[in-house]
């Protein structure tokens, strides 16, 4: 069994699609505009490995809590290969002002960092 896709609500569909292309070389499909649900649009972003990311939008989505700790998914972790890849993505994220926490070795032995997507969702970059 494996995860087929992970879905993410966003207020700015095109910014999210560009983010996934820029940081993870994601390949978007053609934008889907629902004929049955007014305002609903989505992209499926295909990654080289791992699940597909479904980006979805609707008008007037509510905010997530500021502390980002609530019942639901906390973050997504992407294995980007090695420490050099984590460092390179962190440098890019620092330049764009979206680096949440820089590279470090965790207590459980992972080399990781955390960046923010355009909606402020947490994405862990993991080596290995």
N, C-alpha and C positions, 0 to 999 in steps of 0.2 A: 504494500500500500504506500502511496506517496501523495503529497499535497498537490492538487491540480492547479489551484490558484489561490491567491490571497487578495481580498477586496479592500479598498481604501476609499472612504468618502473624502472629497476635497471641495473646497470653494473655487479653486482655480485649476481647472482641468488641464489647460494648456501649459501652465507653469509646472504642474506635477509631471506631465509627460516629458517636458524638456529636461527637468531635473533627473528623471530616471534614464534618459538618453545620455545626458552629460556625465553623470557620475558612474553609471553601471552599464553603459553601452546597450541599454534596453531598446528594443525595436517595437514601436507602436503599430497597431493595426490602424485601419481607417476609423476615424471617430464615428461612434454609433450615436445616433439621435433617435430616441424612442418616438414612435408614432402613437403609442398607447399610453404613455406616461409623460405628460407635458413637462418639459424642462429637464428630463433625465437625459444625460449624455455619458458616454464612457469610452475608455480606451482599454485594450489589453496590451500590456507591455511584456514582451517576451525577453527573458534573460537567457544568457548563454547556458547557464545551469540553474537548476532550482525551479521553484514554482513561478508561474506567470503572475504578474501583478495586475489586478483589475482596478483601474481608477474610475471613480464614479462621482457624478455631481448632480445636485438638485438645487433649485433656488432656496434660499433661506435655511441652510443647514445650521443647527444649533452649535454653539461652542463646546469644546471639551473643557473639563475643569482645568484651571490654571496650574494646579500642582501635578497634573497628568497622572495622578494615582487614583484610579477608579476601577470598578469592575469592568473588565474587558481586556483586550490585548494591550500589553504594556509597550512593546517595541517589536521590531523585526530585526533579526541579526543576519547579516550577509557575510559569508566567507568570501573574502576578496583575494585570497591566495596566500600572500606572505606578508611579513612585516613591512617590506618596502612598499607594497601596494597600499597598506593601511596608512603609512606615513605620507605617501603621495596624495591620497584622497583627503587626508587631514590638512595638508598644506593648501590644497584647492579650497576646501571648506573654510579654512581660516581666512583666506583671501575674500571669500564671499560672505563672511560673517555668520556662517551657520555651523561652526564647530562648537559642540556642546561640551565635550570633554576630550582632551588630547589622548594620544596613545599611552597605554600603560599595560603592565602585566597584572592580571587579576589574581585574586587569591586561589582561584581554581585553575590557574595555568594558561589562561587565554591572553593573547596580545590583542587588545581591542581599543576602539575609540568610539565616540558617539557623535553623530551629526544630526542636523534637523532638516526635514524636508520643507517645502514651501508653506505647509500648514502647521509646522512646529512638531510634527510627529518624530519620535526617536527612531534612529536607524543605527544599530551597532555595526561597526566594521570589524570583522574578526579575521585574524591570520590563521592559516593552517588548515 
